[in-house]
Amino acid sequence: MQKTSMLIIGSGPAGYTAAVYGARAMLNPILAQGIQPGGQLTITTEVENWPGIQEIQGPDLMINLEDHAKKAGAKIVPDVINKLDLSKYPFVAHGDNDNKYEAESVVLATGAQANWLGLDSEQKYKGFGVSACATCDGFFFRGQVVTVIGGGNTAVEEALFLTNFATKVILIHRRESFRAEKILQERIFKNPKIEVKWNSIVKEIIGTDDPLGVEGIIIEDIKTKKVLSLPCKGVFVAIGHSPSNELVKDQLDTHQGGYILTQNNSTQTSIPGVFAAGDITDFKYRQAVTAAGMGCMAALEAERFISETKK
Ligand SMILES: Cc1cc2nc3c(=O)[nH]c(=O)nc-3n(C[C@H](O)[C@H](O)[C@H](O)COP(=O)(O)OP(=O)(O)OC[C@H]3O[C@@H](n4cnc5c(N)ncnc54)[C@H](O)[C@@H]3O)c2cc1C
């Protein structure tokens, strides 16, 4: 059994930032990396919105964060936590190979995953024209035609945001009305750059191999069965995200479809001593820098929790 004042689960920007702050607060943090060391940014290319670095490859940024956490004194373990017992204190986590951790505080930083359409062509062009984040990648499509897939708030917000860069945004929705809030819908209908294709599903994303890049999509009208090819350079899939909450969904309060609920302006969850940071709790911003900010908050709050508990 390895004992620590702070167990961090997850190695994205939230987890590594919590590790830096936890180590500097002498909490001897242990960070379990999980199956995706470095988190979501390891599957992207250029990151151009991490303050202080104009452009960096996602995997390189995450190596920098890992090095920083190690040098600050955090113990980084390549382990996947498969069970977390929050019913007793100190908390106990079980990893692969019968590893066990006893923790005075836990920072949950297990992130989220975008939902995808499931097409082979979508997989092929991910990061090369196919994206699930307009805030991250919209800038790369200045002066181009892009498509957005979805009909909820996220899809509608992403379509509106993309009109800042694209010459035209085609919103493809499989139903004949949006689920998004009425006020957002009004903005969509008023925006001359946005065209909506109702009752339509994406059949294929087409593009070039050398260089790898999107050239268009093929959609089908599910009522008329008519197939249409739409030229575009970017495809934004906006059909929701799934928070990685399997370890705690039956132990902690959640909201908004499974995101961990935290107190206002805090990372404190419904169990004292358990903190949530980054995309596991953030259904709104979903950015590396906001995840890192929450990782900082979680470590500072864990430090305060531990010193109060010991009084
Ligand atoms: C393709 C793409 C491009 C993006 N581009 C940008 C961008 O340019 N700029 C930007 O700001 N944001 C971008 N984002 C969003 C950004 O990546 C996320 O907001 C950010 O990574 C969230 O960080 P996080 O620390 O919450 O978790 P994540 O990065 O999601 O990491 C979660 C971590 O938890 C670990 N984990 C999960 N379950 C377990 C377990 N049971 N045990 C141990 N570990 C576990 C995983 O292995 C992973 O390391 C992009 C996202 C994607 C998908």
The ligand as a MOL file (V3000), in Angstrom:
LIG
                    3D

  0  0  0     0  0            999 V3000
M  V30 BEGIN CTAB
M  V30 COUNTS 53 58 0 0 0
M  V30 BEGIN ATOM
M  V30 1 C -8.4080 16.8630 -30.6120 0
M  V30 2 C -8.4510 17.8660 -29.4770 0
M  V30 3 C -7.8340 19.0820 -29.6260 0
M  V30 4 C -7.8550 20.0030 -28.5910 0
M  V30 5 N -7.2170 21.1910 -28.7490 0
M  V30 6 C -7.1810 22.0770 -27.7350 0
M  V30 7 C -6.4840 23.2990 -27.8660 0
M  V30 8 O -5.9130 23.5970 -28.9160 0
M  V30 9 N -6.4920 24.1320 -26.8050 0
M  V30 10 C -7.1380 23.8510 -25.6330 0
M  V30 11 O -7.0840 24.6410 -24.6940 0
M  V30 12 N -7.8160 22.7000 -25.4860 0
M  V30 13 C -7.8610 21.8010 -26.5020 0
M  V30 14 N -8.5500 20.6460 -26.3670 0
M  V30 15 C -9.2770 20.4030 -25.1030 0
M  V30 16 C -8.2880 19.9570 -24.0210 0
M  V30 17 O -7.5220 18.8950 -24.5170 0
M  V30 18 C -9.0340 19.5340 -22.7670 0
M  V30 19 O -9.8620 20.5740 -22.3310 0
M  V30 20 C -8.0450 19.1790 -21.6490 0
M  V30 21 O -7.1380 18.1880 -22.0810 0
M  V30 22 C -8.7660 18.6850 -20.4170 0
M  V30 23 O -7.7950 18.3520 -19.4940 0
M  V30 24 P -8.0850 17.4030 -18.2660 0
M  V30 25 O -6.8520 17.4770 -17.4240 0
M  V30 26 O -9.3710 17.7100 -17.6370 0
M  V30 27 O -8.2260 15.9140 -18.8270 0
M  V30 28 P -7.7970 15.0950 -20.1120 0
M  V30 29 O -6.8430 15.7990 -20.9770 0
M  V30 30 O -9.0790 14.6070 -20.7020 0
M  V30 31 O -7.0230 13.8630 -19.4520 0
M  V30 32 C -7.6980 12.9260 -18.6710 0
M  V30 33 C -6.6750 12.0160 -18.0510 0
M  V30 34 O -7.3120 11.1210 -17.1400 0
M  V30 35 C -6.7160 9.8570 -17.2600 0
M  V30 36 N -7.6370 8.8530 -16.7120 0
M  V30 37 C -8.9240 8.6030 -17.0820 0
M  V30 38 N -9.4100 7.5720 -16.3510 0
M  V30 39 C -8.4050 7.1950 -15.5100 0
M  V30 40 C -8.2730 6.1740 -14.5300 0
M  V30 41 N -9.2810 5.3190 -14.2540 0
M  V30 42 N -7.1090 6.0430 -13.8590 0
M  V30 43 C -6.0810 6.8990 -14.1040 0
M  V30 44 N -6.1420 7.8900 -15.0280 0
M  V30 45 C -7.2880 8.0270 -15.7170 0
M  V30 46 C -6.4120 9.7190 -18.7470 0
M  V30 47 O -5.4290 8.7230 -18.9690 0
M  V30 48 C -5.9260 11.1290 -19.0610 0
M  V30 49 O -4.5470 11.2070 -18.7720 0
M  V30 50 C -8.5370 19.6970 -27.3740 0
M  V30 51 C -9.1640 18.4640 -27.2200 0
M  V30 52 C -9.1170 17.5450 -28.2680 0
M  V30 53 C -9.7960 16.2090 -28.0870 0
M  V30 END ATOM
M  V30 BEGIN BOND
M  V30 1 1 1 2
M  V30 2 1 2 3
M  V30 3 2 2 52
M  V30 4 2 3 4
M  V30 5 1 4 5
M  V30 6 1 4 50
M  V30 7 2 5 6
M  V30 8 1 6 7
M  V30 9 1 6 13
M  V30 10 2 7 8
M  V30 11 1 7 9
M  V30 12 1 9 10
M  V30 13 2 10 11
M  V30 14 1 10 12
M  V30 15 2 12 13
M  V30 16 1 13 14
M  V30 17 1 14 15
M  V30 18 1 14 50
M  V30 19 1 15 16
M  V30 20 1 16 17
M  V30 21 1 16 18
M  V30 22 1 18 19
M  V30 23 1 18 20
M  V30 24 1 20 21
M  V30 25 1 20 22
M  V30 26 1 22 23
M  V30 27 1 23 24
M  V30 28 2 24 25
M  V30 29 1 24 26
M  V30 30 1 24 27
M  V30 31 1 27 28
M  V30 32 2 28 29
M  V30 33 1 28 30
M  V30 34 1 28 31
M  V30 35 1 31 32
M  V30 36 1 32 33
M  V30 37 1 33 34
M  V30 38 1 33 48
M  V30 39 1 34 35
M  V30 40 1 35 36
M  V30 41 1 35 46
M  V30 42 1 36 37
M  V30 43 1 36 45
M  V30 44 2 37 38
M  V30 45 1 38 39
M  V30 46 1 39 40
M  V30 47 2 39 45
M  V30 48 1 40 41
M  V30 49 2 40 42
M  V30 50 1 42 43
M  V30 51 2 43 44
M  V30 52 1 44 45
M  V30 53 1 46 47
M  V30 54 1 46 48
M  V30 55 1 48 49
M  V30 56 2 50 51
M  V30 57 1 51 52
M  V30 58 1 52 53
M  V30 END BOND
M  V30 END CTAB
M  END
